């Protein structure tokens, strides 16, 4: 398989990896970044699912949520236009899902399963793009960059969960310079 050959993959792992790469560029360590990337992809998928009518909007009772938190326990990390719920753990910042810290090793396994032996190649390409921007600018434009290289799928419910072509050359063209 040629290094320039496209990769057939769903959008969720692409967004997970890109958000993790961006988070690293913004100063989070790899394990922190993996959990934040997974959360961004999950939040984005849920929002699209609501828009398409696949999911019903849900509203957690704010009073109940507030009672479960104590000061300093939780925080939100702004990443790719999302406010990612996170918590400080002894191992560092971890995005949370259903109130529990996300396991970075599980995110790494997920990415490895989706990208296979191309994961390191895709990550390196994304890292070159991220490194070509100053962190503050990258934070501002990261989602728009993702929209330029994400796999194409139908915009309606027929595209939900479908794989599309990820082209490394298209990612690389997003680099500044």
C-alpha positions as CSV (number, residue, x, y, z in Angstrom):
1,X,0.0,0.0,0.0
2,X,1.4,3.4,-1.0
3,X,2.0,5.9,1.7
4,X,-0.2,8.4,-0.3
5,X,-3.1,5.9,-0.6
6,X,-6.3,7.2,0.9
7,X,-7.7,5.6,4.1
8,X,-11.3,4.5,4.4
9,X,-12.5,5.6,7.9
10,X,-15.5,7.1,9.8
11,X,-15.3,10.7,10.7
12,X,-15.4,10.1,14.5
13,X,-11.8,8.6,14.8
14,X,-10.5,11.3,12.5
15,X,-12.0,14.1,14.7
16,X,-10.8,12.2,17.8
17,X,-7.2,12.1,16.6
18,X,-7.2,15.6,15.2
19,X,-8.6,17.1,18.5
20,X,-6.0,15.1,20.4
21,X,-3.2,16.5,18.2
22,X,-4.5,20.0,18.7
23,X,-4.8,19.5,22.4
24,X,-1.2,18.4,22.5
25,X,-0.1,21.5,20.5
26,X,-2.0,23.6,23.1
27,X,0.0,22.1,25.9
28,X,-1.8,19.0,27.2
29,X,0.2,15.8,27.5
30,X,-0.6,12.9,25.1
31,X,-2.7,11.0,27.7
32,X,-4.7,14.1,28.5
33,X,-5.1,15.0,24.9
34,X,-6.4,11.6,23.9
35,X,-9.3,11.8,26.4
36,X,-10.1,15.4,25.3
37,X,-10.1,14.3,21.6
38,X,-12.5,11.5,22.3
39,X,-14.8,13.8,24.2
40,X,-14.8,16.4,21.3
41,X,-15.8,13.6,18.8
42,X,-18.5,12.4,21.1
43,X,-20.0,15.8,21.7
44,X,-19.9,16.6,18.0
45,X,-21.5,13.3,17.1
46,X,-24.2,13.8,19.7
47,X,-25.0,17.3,18.4
48,X,-25.2,16.1,14.8
49,X,-27.4,13.2,15.9
50,X,-29.8,15.6,17.6
51,X,-29.8,17.8,14.4
52,X,-30.6,14.7,12.3
53,X,-33.3,13.5,14.6
54,X,-31.3,10.3,15.5
55,X,-31.1,11.4,19.2
56,X,-33.5,13.4,21.3
57,X,-32.1,16.4,23.0
58,X,-31.4,15.8,26.6
59,X,-31.2,18.2,29.4
60,X,-29.6,17.1,32.7
61,X,-31.1,18.8,35.7
62,X,-28.7,21.6,36.4
63,X,-29.5,21.6,40.2
64,X,-28.8,17.9,40.5
65,X,-25.6,18.3,38.6
66,X,-24.4,21.2,40.7
67,X,-25.1,19.2,43.9
68,X,-22.8,16.4,42.8
69,X,-19.8,18.8,42.2
70,X,-17.6,20.4,44.8
71,X,-15.5,23.4,44.1
72,X,-12.4,22.5,42.0
73,X,-13.6,19.0,41.2
74,X,-14.5,19.6,37.6
75,X,-13.6,22.0,34.8
76,X,-14.4,22.5,31.1
77,X,-11.7,22.6,28.5
78,X,-12.4,24.6,25.3
79,X,-11.3,22.6,22.3
80,X,-12.5,22.8,18.7
81,X,-15.5,24.8,19.6
82,X,-16.6,22.5,22.4
83,X,-16.7,22.9,26.1
84,X,-15.3,19.5,27.2
85,X,-16.1,18.4,30.7
86,X,-13.0,17.3,32.5
87,X,-11.6,16.5,35.9
88,X,-8.2,16.7,37.4
89,X,-6.9,13.2,38.3
90,X,-3.6,12.1,39.8
91,X,-2.6,11.2,36.2
92,X,-3.5,14.6,34.9
93,X,-6.6,16.2,33.3
94,X,-9.0,13.7,31.9
95,X,-12.2,14.3,29.9
96,X,-15.2,12.8,31.5
97,X,-18.0,10.7,30.0
98,X,-21.1,10.2,32.1
99,X,-19.2,11.7,35.0
100,X,-16.3,9.3,34.8
101,X,-12.7,10.0,33.7
102,X,-12.0,8.6,30.2
103,X,-9.2,6.1,30.0
104,X,-6.5,7.3,27.6
105,X,-5.4,3.7,26.9
106,X,-8.9,2.9,25.7
107,X,-8.8,5.9,23.3
108,X,-5.5,4.8,21.9
109,X,-6.8,1.3,21.4
110,X,-9.9,2.7,19.6
111,X,-7.7,4.8,17.3
112,X,-5.4,1.8,16.6
113,X,-8.4,-0.3,15.7
114,X,-9.8,2.4,13.3
115,X,-6.6,3.4,11.6
116,X,-4.6,0.2,11.9
117,X,-1.0,0.4,10.8
118,X,-1.7,3.9,9.3
119,X,-2.2,5.5,12.7
120,X,1.3,6.7,13.2
121,X,1.4,8.1,9.7
122,X,-1.9,9.9,10.1
123,X,-0.9,11.3,13.5
124,X,2.5,12.5,12.1
125,X,0.8,14.3,9.2
126,X,-1.7,16.0,11.6
127,X,1.1,16.9,14.0
128,X,3.0,18.7,11.1
129,X,-0.1,20.7,10.3
130,X,-0.7,21.6,13.9
131,X,2.9,22.6,14.4
132,X,2.7,25.0,11.4
133,X,0.4,27.3,13.4
134,X,1.0,29.3,16.6
135,X,-1.1,27.6,19.3
136,X,-3.5,30.6,19.8
137,X,-4.3,30.7,16.1
138,X,-4.6,26.9,15.9
139,X,-7.1,27.0,18.8
140,X,-9.2,29.4,16.9
141,X,-9.2,27.6,13.5
142,X,-8.8,23.9,14.4
143,X,-12.3,22.9,13.6
144,X,-12.3,24.7,10.3
145,X,-9.1,22.9,9.3
146,X,-10.8,19.6,10.2
147,X,-13.7,20.5,8.0
148,X,-11.2,20.9,5.1
149,X,-9.8,17.3,5.4
150,X,-12.5,15.2,7.1
151,X,-13.8,12.3,5.1
152,X,-16.8,13.1,2.8
153,X,-20.0,11.4,3.7
154,X,-23.6,12.3,2.9
155,X,-24.8,15.2,5.1
156,X,-28.1,13.5,6.1
157,X,-28.8,10.4,8.1
158,X,-27.6,8.2,5.2
159,X,-24.1,9.3,6.0
160,X,-24.4,8.6,9.8
161,X,-21.7,6.2,10.8
162,X,-20.4,5.7,7.3
163,X,-16.8,5.6,6.3
164,X,-15.3,8.0,3.9
165,X,-11.9,8.6,2.3
166,X,-9.2,10.3,4.4
167,X,-6.5,11.6,2.2
168,X,-3.1,12.4,3.9
169,X,-2.2,14.8,1.1
170,X,-5.3,16.8,1.7
171,X,-4.5,17.0,5.4
172,X,-0.9,18.1,4.6
173,X,-2.2,20.9,2.4
174,X,-3.8,22.4,5.5
175,X,-0.3,23.3,6.9
176,X,0.7,26.9,6.8
177,X,3.7,27.8,4.7
